Structures are given as structure tokens and as C-alpha cells.
Amino acid sequence: HRNVWLNIVGAMITGTVMYVGIFYIPVLFTAIYNSSPTQAGLLTWPWMVSVIIASVSSGIAISAYGIYRPFLWAGSSLLTLGFGLMYSLSPDPNFPKQAIYIAIVGIGIGLRLPPATISAQAAVSHHELASTTALINFSRSLGGILGLSMSKAIQSSSFNSHKASLIAEFPLFTDTITSIAKGNAQLIFDISDLAVQRAVKKKFVDSILIVFLICCIISFAGFIFSIFIQHIDLDAPPPEDTELVSTPHTSPPSSSMKFA
């Protein structure tokens, strides 16, 4: 059924942007606020709270009303909007704005998580439920792995494209810039010259924002895929049961046995 493979693709897309966000939002906060990895993780609380609330709310609403496609559409739209807004961020500290943007992304992820699985499950028979659910979860994890690999390559390539010019302009900080290029954002604040620090910080933050732009494009692709998902009544019997109901059964002719 097309709902299955469409949701497999959708789960991969959700996994991609979810894991990329989980990894790079703390890195962004480290580069902006000079926070430790633990502190940067705690700053992502608007994201985590939004994911939980949206996921639970969408699950309850689907159970109550039996509709799931609007949540896929809304979730994909919010993911596209949220990552688009995050691409517009600057290196300057402004946590209220950043919190709103990552909360929008979190709501989008939360709205997409339950309906993707439910939509695929509604399209298969009882004996395929377990394998379909496992496939959706596997696709989400696979998307996360591929997304992290892709995003690291993009972010590293983006910053390295400016590394030579930064080193040429600020040769006294060659070692620090080289170490920052390896992903250690906290070293930005080891640069004593504030003008140099701002220049390096901007290039590093810009390299992360490129990743968010890619996530915005991927999220929009997820919205396109979700449009073609077919609604299947959750109260309808699964395909195998429908076949049993629609196909009349005829009893085999009884044979009589005669005993001498």
C-alpha cells in the first residue's frame, strides 16, 4: 500500500531533521553563549517540551477523532517554517527568539511522530502490524544516521571553505581556527581579540545555519510526500478481515460413511 512506503520516506525525513536538530542546536548554543555541552543541552528545553506536548496531544486527538493526515501536514509545515526561521538566526545572543524557533520545530516533530506510524498500520493486515511498525522505526533511525553524516559533512565543508581566508587574515590564531574547524565551538571564546572572535564566530554559526537550511528543504519534501497519503478509516476492518467478509465461504460437502 502506498501509505506504507510514503510513511517510510516520511519517517526517514523526520528522523533526519530530528537527529540533526538534537545534535546541532546545542552546538549552536555553545558557539553563541560559550556554554558547556551540558548547559547547551539544557538550553534545548523548549524543543524537548514541545516535542512531548505535541506528540501526546496528536496521539490523543487521533484516538478521539480518527484523523491523522492533518497532523502530518501541520507537522511538516511547522518543520519547514521552524528550520527556515532558524536559518535566519544571527550569532548574537537572543534566547527568547531562539527558544520560539526551536519550539516550532519541536511541535512539528511531535505532530509527525504518532500519525506516521498509525497511518502505515491502518493500511496493513494484523499479521503485518509488527513488521510495519518496526520498519517505520528503523526508517526513522536510518534517517537520523544518514542525516547526521550528511550534516557533519556540510557543516565542516562550509566552515573549511572560509578557514584559509580566516587564517590568512588572522595568522596569530591559526592553531585555534584549525581546532575550531574540527568542531570544538568552545575554542571560539579562547580568542582574545574580540574582532577576530566575532569574525570566526560568525563563520562558524553560518556553517550551522546552512545545515538548518538543508533541513528546511528536506522538511518541505516531507510535506509534499504527506499530501499523497490516503485516509483509511481506523475503525474499518484491516485488509485481511475485509477479504474474509467479502468472500463467501462454502462448506465442503459432507460425506456419509456406511458401515456394514
Buried (B, 14 or more C-beta within 10 A) or exposed (E): BEBBBBBBBBBBBBBBBBBBBBBBBBBBBBBBBBBEEEEBBEBBEBBBBBBEBBBEBBBEBBEEEBEBBBBBBBBBBBBBBBBBBBBEBEBEEEEEBBBEBBBBBBBBBBBBBBBBBBBBBBBBBEEBBEEBBEBBBBBBBBBBEBBBEBBBEBBBEBBEEBBEEBBEEBEEBEEBBBBBBEEEBBBBEEBEEEEBBBBBBBBBBBBBBBBBBBBBEBBBBBBEBBEEBEEBEBEEBBBEEEEEEEEEEEEEEEEEEEEE
